Amino acid sequence: MSTTAQHKIGSGFGATSTAEDVLRGIDLTGRLALVTGGYSGLGLETTRALTRAGAHVVVPARRPAAAREALAGVDGAEVDELDLGDLDSVRAFAERFLASGRTIDMVIDNAGIMACPETRVGPGWEAQFATNHLGHFALVNRLWPAIEPGGARVVSVSSRGHHLSPVRWDDVHWQRGYDKWEAYGQAKTANVLFAVHLDALARDSGVRAFALHPGGILTPLQRHLAKEEMVERGWIDEHGDPLNPEGFKTPQQGAATQVWAATSPQLDGLGGVYLEDCDIAEAAASDGERTGVRSWAVDPEQAARLWDLSADFTGVNAFA
């Protein structure tokens, strides 16, 4: 007997669908979206697509000047300052936004870092877990007064990288034996677990949450990887060109699943699931399977445990 809602729904979209494709016929006029990291890579394409469909998009950015430059000419985009690795910055941004009195229809937790050298932020937290997960956890909980009234969708951008590691409950901040890829995997698992438990807590308010793998895309997310490492992994050749262009999505295709998650009527009444290629993903069939979702990332007990741990770390819990 299945214990997961992880089954394809036959959306009609797929790996090559673009953000424009999934938004065709959808009018977002009067809707407000918040997209972290919405000025680079997939985030930039997400912002462009949502604004073209009529939405107003707030882009909180660690580098506001760079964000304004990247978004110049994108009507409907608004930049503010936010450093997800700094909880004081998260609080200050949330207070500014709440003071505006606006409600939020879509949150896309898109910003993230990948496979960085061992880095500590805040009170010694491992940077990937802190930035990719804890910062977004604090942000959504602080913005809850603006998220709840609109029956928003909250979209947590995870990755196939969640296959690399479950949450290491005995050492979440990697005080012992740091491994940049396993630390990335733990952070991406945390992104899925966050959506699972947020959906369980919030669905009675009409708020639904989703997590997703956007696909393999060469974007600034790879900034911490040496060219030699990407050559070794078979991503690029020695000239920096993709070795298997068909194996990578374009940024427009990469943005599609998160845009679909935030806007598609096909997902009405659903939530707490992991998506890939603009559909609900199946459960991963085996340890060697790199598609689908691992059981540790959608386990409701682990999701609740991570929620409580994150609330302890950040001091924020909108549902306490």
C-alpha positions as CSV (number, residue, x, y, z in Angstrom):
1,M,0.0,0.0,0.0
2,S,1.4,3.4,-1.0
3,T,2.1,5.9,1.8
4,T,3.1,8.7,-0.5
5,A,1.3,11.1,-2.8
6,Q,4.3,11.0,-5.0
7,H,2.7,10.0,-8.3
8,K,2.6,11.8,-11.6
9,I,-0.6,13.5,-12.5
10,G,0.0,13.7,-16.3
11,S,0.4,17.5,-16.5
12,G,1.1,17.5,-20.2
13,F,4.4,19.4,-19.6
14,G,7.9,17.9,-19.3
15,A,11.6,18.4,-19.2
16,T,11.7,20.7,-22.2
17,S,8.7,22.9,-21.2
18,T,9.6,26.5,-20.4
19,A,8.3,28.9,-17.9
20,E,6.4,30.7,-20.7
21,D,4.8,27.3,-21.7
22,V,3.4,26.6,-18.2
23,L,2.1,30.2,-17.8
24,R,0.2,30.2,-21.2
25,G,-3.3,31.3,-20.5
26,I,-2.6,32.2,-16.8
27,D,-3.2,35.9,-15.9
28,L,-1.3,37.0,-12.7
29,T,-2.4,40.6,-12.8
30,G,-2.8,41.9,-9.3
31,R,-0.8,39.0,-7.8
32,L,2.3,39.4,-5.7
33,A,5.2,37.0,-5.8
34,L,8.4,36.9,-3.7
35,V,11.4,35.3,-5.4
36,T,14.6,35.0,-3.4
37,G,17.6,35.2,-5.7
38,G,15.3,36.4,-8.4
39,Y,18.0,38.3,-10.3
40,S,20.4,35.5,-11.4
41,G,20.1,32.2,-13.2
42,L,16.8,30.4,-12.7
43,G,15.6,33.1,-10.4
44,L,16.0,35.8,-13.1
45,E,14.0,33.7,-15.6
46,T,11.4,33.1,-13.0
47,T,11.0,36.8,-12.3
48,R,10.8,37.6,-16.0
49,A,8.2,35.0,-16.6
50,L,6.0,36.0,-13.7
51,T,6.1,39.7,-14.5
52,R,5.3,39.0,-18.2
53,A,2.2,37.2,-16.9
54,G,1.2,40.3,-14.9
55,A,2.6,39.6,-11.4
56,H,4.4,42.1,-9.3
57,V,7.6,40.4,-8.1
58,V,9.5,41.3,-5.0
59,V,13.2,40.2,-5.2
60,P,15.0,40.2,-1.9
61,A,18.8,40.2,-2.8
62,R,22.0,39.9,-1.0
63,R,23.5,42.3,-3.6
64,P,20.7,44.8,-4.3
65,A,22.8,46.9,-6.7
66,A,23.5,43.8,-8.8
67,A,19.9,42.8,-8.6
68,R,18.7,46.3,-9.8
69,E,21.2,46.1,-12.7
70,A,20.0,42.6,-13.7
71,L,16.4,43.6,-13.5
72,A,16.7,46.9,-15.3
73,G,13.8,47.0,-17.8
74,V,11.8,44.2,-16.1
75,D,8.6,46.0,-15.4
76,G,6.9,44.9,-12.2
77,A,10.1,43.8,-10.3
78,E,11.0,45.4,-7.0
79,V,14.3,44.9,-5.2
80,D,15.0,44.9,-1.5
81,E,17.9,43.8,0.6
82,L,18.1,40.3,2.2
83,D,21.0,38.1,3.3
84,L,19.6,34.6,4.0
85,G,22.8,33.8,6.0
86,D,22.1,36.6,8.5
87,L,18.9,36.2,10.6
88,D,19.0,39.9,11.5
89,S,18.8,40.7,7.8
90,V,15.9,38.3,7.4
91,R,14.0,39.9,10.3
92,A,14.7,43.4,9.0
93,F,13.4,42.5,5.5
94,A,10.3,40.8,6.8
95,E,9.5,43.8,9.0
96,R,9.9,46.2,6.1
97,F,7.6,44.0,3.9
98,L,4.9,43.6,6.6
99,A,4.9,47.3,7.2
100,S,3.8,47.8,3.6
101,G,0.5,46.0,4.4
102,R,0.7,43.8,1.3
103,T,-0.3,40.2,1.1
104,I,1.8,37.5,-0.8
105,D,0.3,35.1,-3.3
106,M,3.5,33.1,-4.1
107,V,6.8,32.6,-2.4
108,I,9.5,31.0,-4.4
109,D,12.5,30.1,-2.1
110,N,14.9,30.0,-5.1
111,A,18.2,31.4,-3.7
112,G,20.9,29.0,-2.7
113,I,24.6,28.0,-2.6
114,M,26.1,24.7,-3.8
115,A,29.2,22.8,-2.8
116,C,31.0,25.7,-1.3
117,P,34.2,25.3,0.8
118,E,33.5,24.9,4.5
119,T,32.0,28.2,5.6
120,R,30.5,29.2,8.8
121,V,27.7,31.9,9.3
122,G,25.8,33.2,12.3
123,P,26.7,31.3,15.4
124,G,29.0,28.9,13.6
125,W,26.3,27.3,11.4
126,E,27.3,25.4,8.2
127,A,26.6,27.8,5.4
128,Q,24.7,25.6,3.0
129,F,22.2,24.4,5.6
130,A,22.0,27.9,7.1
131,T,21.5,29.8,3.8
132,N,19.5,27.2,1.8
133,H,17.3,26.1,4.6
134,L,17.4,28.0,7.9
135,G,17.3,31.5,6.2
136,H,14.2,30.5,4.1
137,F,12.6,28.8,7.2
138,A,12.9,32.1,9.1
139,L,11.8,34.2,6.2
140,V,8.6,32.3,5.6
141,N,7.7,32.1,9.3
142,R,8.3,35.8,9.7
143,L,6.2,36.6,6.6
144,W,3.4,34.4,7.7
145,P,1.0,37.3,8.5
146,A,1.3,38.3,4.8
147,I,1.3,34.7,3.4
148,E,-1.8,33.3,5.2
149,P,-4.5,35.8,4.1
150,G,-3.9,35.2,0.4
151,G,-3.9,31.4,0.6
152,A,-0.4,31.6,-0.9
153,R,1.7,28.8,-2.4
154,V,5.2,28.4,-1.0
155,V,7.7,26.8,-3.3
156,S,10.9,25.4,-2.0
157,V,13.6,24.9,-4.7
158,S,15.4,21.7,-3.8
159,S,17.5,19.6,-6.1
160,R,18.3,16.1,-7.2
161,G,21.2,16.7,-4.9
162,H,18.9,15.6,-2.0
163,H,19.8,12.1,-3.0
164,L,23.3,12.7,-1.7
165,S,22.4,12.8,2.0
166,P,19.6,12.7,4.5
167,V,19.6,15.1,7.4
168,R,22.6,14.2,9.6
169,W,20.7,14.5,12.9
170,D,23.8,14.0,15.0
171,D,25.8,16.7,13.3
172,V,23.7,19.0,11.1
173,H,26.4,21.7,11.1
174,W,29.2,19.4,10.0
175,Q,31.5,19.9,13.0
176,R,33.1,16.7,12.0
177,G,34.5,15.7,8.5
178,Y,33.0,18.4,6.2
179,D,32.0,17.1,2.8
180,K,30.8,19.9,0.5
181,W,28.6,17.6,-1.6
182,E,27.0,15.7,1.3
183,A,26.4,19.0,3.0
184,Y,24.7,20.3,-0.1
185,G,22.6,17.1,-0.2
186,Q,21.5,17.6,3.4
187,A,20.5,21.2,2.7
188,K,18.5,20.1,-0.3
189,T,16.8,17.3,1.7
190,A,15.9,20.0,4.3
191,N,14.3,22.1,1.5
192,V,11.9,19.2,0.8
193,L,11.2,18.4,4.4
194,F,10.4,22.1,5.0
195,A,7.7,22.0,2.3
196,V,6.3,18.7,3.6
197,H,5.7,20.0,7.1
198,L,4.8,23.6,6.2
199,D,2.0,22.1,4.0
200,A,0.8,19.9,6.9
201,L,0.7,22.9,9.2
202,A,-0.7,25.4,6.7
203,R,-3.2,23.6,4.5
204,D,-6.1,24.3,6.7
205,S,-5.4,28.0,6.1
206,G,-5.5,27.5,2.4
207,V,-1.7,27.8,2.1
208,R,0.0,24.9,0.2
209,A,3.7,24.1,-0.1
210,F,5.8,22.3,-2.8
211,A,9.4,21.3,-3.3
212,L,11.1,20.6,-6.5
213,H,14.1,19.7,-8.6
214,P,14.4,22.3,-11.4
215,G,16.7,20.1,-13.6
216,G,20.4,20.3,-14.4
217,I,21.2,23.8,-15.6
218,L,24.6,25.5,-15.8
219,T,24.0,28.8,-13.9
220,P,26.0,30.9,-11.4
221,L,25.0,28.2,-8.8
222,Q,28.3,26.5,-9.9
223,R,30.4,29.5,-8.8
224,H,32.1,27.5,-6.1
225,L,33.2,24.7,-8.4
226,A,36.6,24.8,-10.1
227,K,36.6,24.3,-13.9
228,E,38.6,21.1,-13.4
229,E,35.9,19.6,-11.1
230,M,33.2,20.3,-13.7
231,V,35.4,18.8,-16.4
232,E,36.0,15.7,-14.2
233,R,32.2,15.4,-13.6
234,G,31.6,15.4,-17.3
235,W,29.6,18.7,-17.3
236,I,32.0,20.8,-19.5
237,D,35.0,20.4,-21.7
238,E,38.4,22.1,-21.1
239,H,37.1,25.1,-23.0
240,G,34.2,25.5,-20.6
241,D,31.5,24.4,-23.1
242,P,28.8,21.9,-22.0
243,L,29.8,18.4,-23.0
244,N,26.3,17.2,-23.2
245,P,24.1,20.2,-24.0
246,E,21.0,17.9,-24.3
247,G,21.6,16.8,-20.7
248,F,21.2,20.3,-19.4
249,K,18.1,22.5,-19.4
250,T,18.1,26.1,-20.5
251,P,17.4,28.6,-17.8
252,Q,14.0,29.1,-19.3
253,Q,13.3,25.3,-19.0
254,G,14.9,25.2,-15.5
255,A,12.5,27.9,-14.3
256,A,9.5,26.1,-15.6
257,T,8.9,23.7,-12.7
258,Q,9.0,26.3,-10.0
259,V,6.7,28.6,-12.0
260,W,4.3,25.7,-12.5
261,A,4.4,24.9,-8.8
262,A,3.6,28.5,-7.9
263,T,0.8,29.1,-10.4
264,S,-0.7,26.0,-12.0
265,P,-4.4,25.2,-11.4
266,Q,-3.4,21.6,-12.0
267,L,-2.0,21.6,-8.4
268,D,-5.1,23.0,-6.8
269,G,-5.9,20.9,-3.7
270,L,-2.5,19.3,-3.6
271,G,0.6,20.1,-1.6
272,G,3.5,18.7,0.4
273,V,4.9,16.9,-2.6
274,Y,8.2,17.0,-4.6
275,L,8.1,17.9,-8.2
276,E,10.3,17.5,-11.2
277,D,9.9,18.2,-15.0
278,C,6.6,20.1,-14.3
279,D,4.9,17.1,-12.7
280,I,4.7,15.4,-9.4
281,A,7.7,13.1,-9.1
282,E,7.5,9.4,-8.4
283,A,9.3,7.9,-5.4
284,A,12.9,7.0,-6.2
285,A,12.9,3.3,-7.1
286,S,16.3,2.4,-5.5
287,D,19.4,3.7,-4.0
288,G,21.1,4.1,-7.4
289,E,18.1,5.9,-8.9
290,R,18.8,9.6,-9.5
291,T,15.3,10.6,-10.5
292,G,12.3,10.9,-8.2
293,V,12.3,11.6,-4.5
294,R,14.1,9.7,-1.7
295,S,11.9,8.5,1.1
296,W,14.0,10.4,3.7
297,A,13.0,13.7,2.1
298,V,9.2,13.2,2.3
299,D,9.1,11.4,5.7
300,P,6.5,13.4,7.8
301,E,8.2,12.4,11.1
302,Q,11.6,13.7,9.9
303,A,9.8,16.8,8.5
304,A,8.3,17.6,11.9
305,R,11.6,16.9,13.6
306,L,13.4,19.3,11.3
307,W,10.7,22.0,11.8
308,D,11.2,21.9,15.6
309,L,15.0,21.9,15.3
310,S,14.8,24.9,12.8
311,A,12.5,26.8,15.1
312,D,15.0,26.2,18.0
313,F,17.9,27.5,15.8
314,T,16.1,30.5,14.4
315,G,13.9,31.4,17.3
316,V,11.0,31.8,14.9
317,N,7.8,29.6,14.6
318,A,4.6,31.1,13.2
319,F,2.7,28.0,14.3
320,A,3.9,27.8,18.0
